[in-house]
């Protein structure tokens, strides 16, 4: 007697495995954008974890003293059998963002950012030097 797996078991296994797929691994809010903030040599250094994202998916914006980091992701996963028939096709679309108050004296040119191996590294001054206005004499008439 030959064993033939039932279709029901195949779909049960496929759907059970689906939620352990890397595509779905980081959808929990607890796992998104974990951030370490350090202060060193007059700079704040932010290390933001963005696993699975590409540099093109990430946006930084400075508005009214708030630095907002946002990321969007659209992925699809298609599996085919040897004949080219689609066995499973999944799509994921999601976004996340965080805002940090950095002060109204910080300018966009003061902020530097780089992305490597799923980590966004942002540096910005911890204290912006205030411009000292020169003393102007007022003559008495």
KOLKE-897579 format. One record per residue: residue number from 1; residue in three letters; x, y, z of N, C-alpha, C in turn. Coordinates in Angstrom, 1 decimal, always signed. Atoms other than C-alpha are relative to their C-alpha. Example, Ala and Ser with C-alpha at 12.3 -4.5 7.8 and 13.67 -1.06 7.14 Angstrom:
2
NODE  seq  type     n_X     n_Y     n_Z    ca_X    ca_Y    ca_Z     c_X     c_Y     c_Z
NODE    1   ALA    +0.9    -1.2    +0.0   +12.3    -4.5    +7.8    +0.9    +1.2    +0.0
NODE    2   SER    -0.9    -1.1    +0.0   +13.7    -1.1    +7.1    -0.8    +1.1    +0.8
***
This chain:
141
NODE  seq  type     n_X     n_Y     n_Z    ca_X    ca_Y    ca_Z     c_X     c_Y     c_Z
NODE    1   UNK    +0.8    -1.2    +0.0    +0.0    +0.0    +0.0    +0.9    +1.2    +0.0
NODE    2   UNK    -0.8    -1.2    +0.1    +1.4    +3.4    -1.0    -0.7    +1.1    +0.8
NODE    3   UNK    +0.5    -1.2    -0.8    +1.1    +6.5    +1.3    -0.1    +1.2    -0.9
NODE    4   UNK    +0.2    -1.2    +0.7    -0.4    +9.5    -0.4    -0.4    +1.1    +1.0
NODE    5   UNK    +0.3    -1.0    -1.0    -0.3   +12.7    +1.7    -1.3    +0.7    -0.4
NODE    6   UNK    +1.3    -0.7    +0.3    -3.7   +14.4    +1.9    +0.3    +1.5    -0.3
NODE    7   UNK    -0.1    -1.4    +0.3    -4.1   +17.9    +0.5    -0.3    +0.8    +1.3
NODE    8   UNK    +0.4    -0.8    -1.3    -5.6   +19.0    +3.9    +1.3    +0.1    +0.8
NODE    9   UNK    -1.2    -0.1    -0.8    -2.3   +18.2    +5.7    +1.0    +1.0    -0.7
NODE   10   UNK    -0.9    -0.9    +0.7    -0.3   +20.1    +3.0    -0.4    +1.4    +0.4
NODE   11   UNK    +0.4    -1.3    -0.3    -2.4   +23.2    +3.5    +0.2    +0.4    +1.5
NODE   12   UNK    -0.2    -0.3    -1.4    -2.3   +22.9    +7.3    +1.4    +0.3    +0.3
NODE   13   UNK    -1.5    -0.2    -0.2    +1.5   +22.6    +7.2    +0.4    +1.4    -0.6
NODE   14   UNK    -0.4    -1.2    +0.7    +1.8   +25.5    +4.7    -0.5    +1.2    +0.8
NODE   15   UNK    +0.5    -1.1    -0.7    -0.4   +27.8    +6.8    +0.7    +0.1    +1.4
NODE   16   UNK    -0.8    +0.0    -1.3    +1.4   +26.8   +10.1    +1.4    +0.6    -0.2
NODE   17   UNK    -1.4    -0.4    +0.2    +4.8   +27.4    +8.6    +0.0    +1.5    -0.5
NODE   18   UNK    +0.0    -1.3    +0.6    +3.7   +30.7    +7.0    +0.3    +1.1    +1.1
NODE   19   UNK    -0.2    -1.0    -1.0    +3.7   +32.6   +10.3    +1.4    +0.0    +0.6
NODE   20   UNK    -1.4    +0.1    -0.4    +7.3   +31.5   +11.0    +0.9    +0.5    -1.1
NODE   21   UNK    -0.8    -0.5    +1.2    +8.5   +32.8    +7.6    +0.6    +1.3    +0.4
NODE   22   UNK    -0.7    -1.3    -0.3   +11.0   +35.7    +7.7    -0.9    +1.2    -0.4
NODE   23   UNK    +0.9    -1.0    +0.5    +8.4   +37.7    +5.8    -0.9    +0.5    +1.1
NODE   24   UNK    +1.0    -0.4    -1.1    +6.1   +37.7    +8.9    +0.7    +0.2    +1.3
NODE   25   UNK    -0.6    +0.0    -1.3    +8.7   +37.6   +11.6    +0.0    +1.3    +0.7
NODE   26   UNK    -0.2    -1.3    -0.7    +9.0   +41.3   +12.3    -1.3    +0.9    -0.1
NODE   27   UNK    +1.3    -0.7    +0.1    +5.3   +42.3   +12.1    -0.5    +0.5    +1.4
NODE   28   UNK    +0.4    -0.4    -1.3    +4.9   +42.6   +15.9    +0.6    +1.3    +0.3
NODE   29   UNK    -0.5    -1.3    -0.4    +5.1   +46.1   +17.2    +1.1    +0.0    +1.0
NODE   30   UNK    -1.1    +0.1    -0.9    +7.4   +44.9   +19.9    +1.4    -0.2    -0.6
NODE   31   UNK    -1.3    +0.3    +0.6   +10.1   +44.0   +17.4    +0.4    +1.1    -1.0
NODE   32   UNK    -0.3    -1.0    +1.0    +9.9   +47.1   +15.2    +0.8    +1.1    +0.5
NODE   33   UNK    -0.8    -1.2    -0.3   +12.5   +49.8   +15.3    +0.6    +0.1    +1.4
NODE   34   UNK    -0.7    -0.1    -1.3   +14.3   +48.9   +18.5    +1.2    +0.9    -0.2
NODE   35   UNK    -1.0    -1.1    +0.2   +16.6   +51.8   +19.1    +0.8    +0.2    +1.3
NODE   36   UNK    -1.0    -0.3    -1.1   +19.7   +52.4   +21.2    +0.4    +1.4    -0.2
NODE   37   UNK    -0.4    -1.4    +0.1   +20.5   +56.0   +22.0    +1.2    +0.2    +0.9
NODE   38   UNK    -1.2    -0.3    -0.8   +24.0   +57.0   +23.2    +0.4    +1.4    -0.2
NODE   39   UNK    -0.5    -1.3    +0.2   +25.7   +60.3   +23.8    +1.6    -0.2    +0.1
NODE   40   UNK    -1.4    +0.2    +0.0   +29.4   +60.5   +22.9    +0.6    +1.2    -0.7
NODE   41   UNK    -0.7    -1.1    +0.6   +31.7   +63.5   +22.2    -0.9    +1.1    -0.5
NODE   42   UNK    +0.9    -1.1    +0.4   +28.9   +66.0   +22.0    -1.0    -0.4    -1.1
NODE   43   UNK    +0.9    +0.5    +1.1   +26.8   +63.8   +19.6    -1.0    -1.0    +0.7
NODE   44   UNK    +0.9    +1.1    -0.2   +23.7   +61.7   +20.0    +0.2    -1.0    -1.1
NODE   45   UNK    -0.1    +1.1    +1.0   +24.1   +58.3   +18.3    -1.2    -0.9    +0.1
NODE   46   UNK    +1.1    +0.9    +0.0   +21.0   +56.4   +17.4    +0.2    -1.2    -0.9
NODE   47   UNK    -0.1    +1.3    +0.8   +21.2   +52.7   +16.3    -1.4    -0.5    +0.0
NODE   48   UNK    +1.4    +0.5    +0.2   +17.8   +51.7   +14.9    +0.0    -1.3    -0.8
NODE   49   UNK    +0.0    +1.3    +0.7   +17.2   +48.1   +14.0    -1.2    +0.0    -1.0
NODE   50   UNK    +1.0    +0.1    +1.1   +15.4   +47.7   +10.7    +0.2    -1.3    -0.8
NODE   51   UNK    -0.4    +1.3    +0.7   +15.9   +44.0    +9.7    -1.0    -0.2    -1.1
NODE   52   UNK    +0.9    +0.3    +1.1   +14.5   +43.1    +6.3    -0.3    +1.2    -0.9
NODE   53   UNK    +0.2    -1.2    +0.8   +14.4   +46.7    +5.1    +1.2    +0.3    -0.9
NODE   54   UNK    -1.1    -0.5    +0.9   +16.5   +48.2    +2.3    +0.1    +1.5    +0.2
NODE   55   UNK    -0.3    -1.4    -0.1   +18.1   +51.7    +2.3    -1.1    +0.9    -0.6
NODE   56   UNK    +1.0    -0.7    +0.8   +15.5   +52.8    -0.3    -1.4    +0.1    +0.7
NODE   57   UNK    +1.3    +0.0    -0.7   +12.6   +51.9    +2.1    -0.1    +0.9    +1.2
NODE   58   UNK    +0.0    -0.8    -1.3   +13.7   +54.3    +4.9    +0.0    +1.5    -0.4
NODE   59   UNK    +0.1    -1.5    +0.2   +12.9   +58.0    +5.2    +0.3    +0.7    +1.3
NODE   60   UNK    -0.2    -0.9    -1.2   +14.2   +60.6    +7.7    -0.5    +1.4    -0.3
NODE   61   UNK    +0.6    -1.4    +0.2   +12.4   +63.9    +8.2    +0.1    +0.8    +1.3
NODE   62   UNK    -0.2    -0.9    -1.1   +13.1   +66.8   +10.5    -1.1    +1.1    -0.1
NODE   63   UNK    +1.1    -1.0    +0.1   +10.1   +69.0   +11.3    -0.3    +0.5    +1.5
NODE   64   UNK    +0.4    -0.6    -1.2    +9.5   +71.4   +14.2    +0.7    -0.6    +1.2
NODE   65   UNK    -0.8    +0.5    -1.1   +12.3   +69.9   +16.3    -0.1    -1.5    +0.2
NODE   66   UNK    +0.2    +1.4    -0.1   +11.2   +66.3   +15.8    +0.6    -0.7    -1.2
NODE   67   UNK    -0.5    +0.9    +1.1   +13.2   +63.7   +13.8    -0.8    -1.2    -0.1
NODE   68   UNK    +0.9    +1.2    +0.3   +10.9   +61.1   +12.3    +0.7    -0.9    -0.9
NODE   69   UNK    -0.6    +1.0    +0.8   +12.3   +57.9   +11.0    -1.2    -0.9    -0.4
NODE   70   UNK    +1.1    +0.8    +0.4    +9.8   +55.9    +8.9    +0.6    -1.0    -1.0
NODE   71   UNK    -0.5    +1.0    +1.0   +10.2   +52.7    +6.8    -1.3    -0.7    -0.5
NODE   72   UNK    +1.1    +0.7    +0.7    +7.8   +51.0    +4.3    +0.6    -1.2    -0.7
NODE   73   UNK    -0.5    +1.2    +0.6    +8.1   +47.5    +3.0    -1.1    -0.7    -0.7
NODE   74   UNK    +0.9    +0.8    +0.7    +6.3   +45.6    +0.3    +0.8    -1.2    -0.6
NODE   75   UNK    -0.7    +1.2    +0.5    +7.4   +42.0    -0.4    -1.0    -1.0    -0.4
NODE   76   UNK    +0.8    +1.1    +0.4    +6.0   +39.0    -2.1    +0.9    -1.3    -0.1
NODE   77   UNK    -0.7    +1.3    +0.0    +7.0   +35.3    -1.9    -0.9    -0.9    -0.8
NODE   78   UNK    +0.7    +0.9    +0.9    +6.0   +32.9    -4.7    +0.8    -1.3    -0.1
NODE   79   UNK    -0.6    +1.3    +0.1    +6.7   +29.2    -4.6    -0.7    -0.8    -1.1
NODE   80   UNK    +0.5    +0.8    +1.1    +6.3   +27.0    -7.7    +0.5    -1.4    +0.1
NODE   81   UNK    -0.5    +1.4    +0.1    +6.5   +23.3    -8.3    +0.9    -0.2    -1.2
NODE   82   UNK    -0.9    +0.2    +1.1    +8.7   +21.7   -10.9    -0.6    +0.3    -1.4
NODE   83   UNK    +0.7    -0.3    +1.3    +6.0   +22.3   -13.6    -0.3    +1.4    -0.1
NODE   84   UNK    +0.3    -1.5    +0.1    +5.8   +26.0   -12.8    -1.3    +0.4    +0.5
NODE   85   UNK    +1.3    -0.4    -0.7    +2.5   +25.8   -11.0    +0.2    +0.6    +1.3
NODE   86   UNK    -0.2    -0.7    -1.3    +2.1   +28.2    -8.1    -0.6    -0.9    +1.1
NODE   87   UNK    +0.4    +0.8    -1.1    +2.0   +26.3    -4.9    -0.5    +0.9    +1.1
NODE   88   UNK    +0.3    -1.0    -1.1    +1.9   +29.3    -2.5    +0.5    +1.3    -0.5
NODE   89   UNK    -0.4    -1.4    +0.4    +2.0   +33.0    -3.1    -0.5    +0.9    +1.2
NODE   90   UNK    +0.3    -0.9    -1.1    +2.2   +35.5    -0.2    +0.5    +1.4    -0.2
NODE   91   UNK    -0.4    -1.4    +0.1    +2.4   +39.2    +0.0    +0.0    +0.7    +1.4
NODE   92   UNK    +0.0    -0.7    -1.3    +3.3   +41.5    +2.9    +0.2    +1.5    -0.3
NODE   93   UNK    -0.2    -1.5    +0.1    +3.0   +45.3    +3.1    -0.2    +0.6    +1.4
NODE   94   UNK    +0.0    -0.6    -1.4    +3.8   +47.3    +6.2    +0.8    +1.2    +0.1
NODE   95   UNK    -0.8    -1.2    -0.3    +5.2   +50.4    +7.6    +0.1    +0.2    +1.5
NODE   96   UNK    -0.2    -0.3    -1.4    +6.6   +51.7   +10.9    +0.7    +1.4    +0.0
NODE   97   UNK    -0.7    -1.3    -0.1    +7.8   +55.0   +12.2    +0.2    +0.3    +1.5
NODE   98   UNK    -0.2    -0.5    -1.4    +9.2   +56.6   +15.4    +0.5    +1.5    -0.2
NODE   99   UNK    -0.4    -1.4    -0.1    +9.8   +60.3   +16.3    +0.8    +0.2    +1.3
NODE  100   UNK    -0.8    -0.3    -1.2   +12.4   +61.7   +18.6    +0.1    +1.6    +0.0
NODE  101   UNK    -0.2    -1.4    -0.1   +12.5   +65.3   +19.9    +1.5    +0.3    +0.1
NODE  102   UNK    -1.4    -0.3    +0.0   +15.9   +66.6   +19.0    +0.3    +1.5    +0.2
NODE  103   UNK    -0.2    -1.4    -0.2   +15.4   +70.3   +19.5    -0.2    +0.9    -1.2
NODE  104   UNK    +0.3    -0.8    +1.2   +14.5   +73.2   +17.3    +1.2    +0.7    -0.6
NODE  105   UNK    -1.3    -0.6    +0.5   +18.1   +74.4   +16.9    +0.7    -0.9    -1.0
NODE  106   UNK    -0.7    +1.0    +0.9   +19.1   +71.2   +15.0    -0.5    +0.3    -1.5
NODE  107   UNK    +0.3    -0.2    +1.4   +19.2   +71.7   +11.2    +0.2    -1.3    -0.7
NODE  108   UNK    -0.2    +1.3    +0.7   +19.0   +68.9    +8.6    +1.4    -0.3    -0.4
NODE  109   UNK    -1.4    +0.3    +0.4   +22.6   +69.4    +7.6    +0.9    -0.4    +1.2
NODE  110   UNK    -0.7    +0.4    -1.2   +23.6   +68.7   +11.3    -0.1    -1.5    +0.2
NODE  111   UNK    +0.3    +1.4    -0.2   +22.2   +65.1   +10.9    +0.7    -0.8    -1.0
NODE  112   UNK    -0.6    +0.9    +0.9   +24.2   +62.3    +9.4    -0.6    -1.4    +0.2
NODE  113   UNK    +0.7    +1.3    -0.1   +22.7   +58.8    +8.6    +0.7    -1.0    -0.9
NODE  114   UNK    -0.5    +1.1    +0.8   +24.0   +55.5    +7.3    -0.7    -1.3    +0.3
NODE  115   UNK    +0.8    +1.2    -0.2   +22.4   +52.1    +6.8    +0.9    -1.2    -0.5
NODE  116   UNK    -0.8    +1.2    +0.4   +24.3   +48.8    +6.9    -0.5    -1.2    +0.9
NODE  117   UNK    +0.4    +1.3    -0.7   +23.3   +45.2    +7.8    -1.3    +0.1    +0.9
NODE  118   UNK    +1.2    -0.1    -0.7   +19.8   +46.2    +8.9    +0.0    +1.0    +1.2
NODE  119   UNK    -0.1    -1.0    -1.1   +21.0   +48.9   +11.3    +0.1    +1.4    -0.6
NODE  120   UNK    -0.1    -1.4    +0.4   +20.3   +52.6   +10.6    +0.7    +0.7    +1.2
NODE  121   UNK    -0.8    -0.7    -1.0   +22.9   +54.7   +12.4    -0.2    +1.5    -0.3
NODE  122   UNK    +0.2    -1.4    +0.2   +22.0   +58.4   +12.9    +0.8    +0.7    +1.1
NODE  123   UNK    -0.8    -0.8    -1.0   +24.3   +61.0   +14.5    -0.5    +1.4    -0.2
NODE  124   UNK    +0.4    -1.4    +0.0   +23.3   +64.5   +15.5    +0.6    +0.7    +1.2
NODE  125   UNK    -0.6    -0.6    -1.2   +24.7   +67.1   +17.9    -1.0    +0.0    +1.2
NODE  126   UNK    +0.8    +0.0    -1.3   +23.5   +66.8   +21.5    -0.2    +1.4    +0.5
NODE  127   UNK    +0.3    -1.4    -0.3   +23.9   +70.5   +22.0    +0.5    +0.9    -1.1
NODE  128   UNK    -0.4    -0.9    +1.1   +23.9   +73.0   +19.2    +0.5    +1.2    +0.6
NODE  129   UNK    -0.6    -1.2    -0.5   +26.2   +75.9   +19.8    -0.9    +1.2    -0.4
NODE  130   UNK    +0.8    -1.2    +0.3   +24.2   +79.1   +20.0    +0.9    +1.1    -0.6
NODE  131   UNK    -0.8    -1.1    +0.6   +25.4   +81.9   +17.8    +0.0    +1.2    +1.0
NODE  132   UNK    -0.1    -1.2    -0.9   +26.6   +84.8   +20.0    +0.0    +1.2    -0.9
NODE  133   UNK    +0.1    -1.2    +0.8   +25.6   +88.1   +18.6    +1.0    +1.0    +0.5
NODE  134   UNK    -1.0    -0.9    -0.4   +28.3   +90.7   +18.6    -0.7    +1.2    +0.7
NODE  135   UNK    +0.5    -1.1    -0.8   +27.9   +93.6   +21.0    -0.1    +1.3    -0.9
NODE  136   UNK    +0.1    -1.2    +0.8   +26.6   +96.7   +19.2    -0.2    +1.2    +0.9
NODE  137   UNK    +0.1    -1.2    -0.8   +27.1  +100.1   +20.8    -1.1    +0.9    -0.5
NODE  138   UNK    +1.0    -1.0    +0.4   +24.3  +102.5   +20.8    +0.4    +1.4    +0.5
NODE  139   UNK    -0.5    -1.3    -0.4   +25.3  +106.1   +20.8    -1.2    +0.8    +0.7
NODE  140   UNK    +0.9    -0.8    -0.7   +23.6  +108.5   +23.2    +0.0    +1.4    -0.6
NODE  141   UNK    +0.0    -1.3    +0.6   +22.4  +111.7   +21.6    -0.2    +1.1    +1.0
***
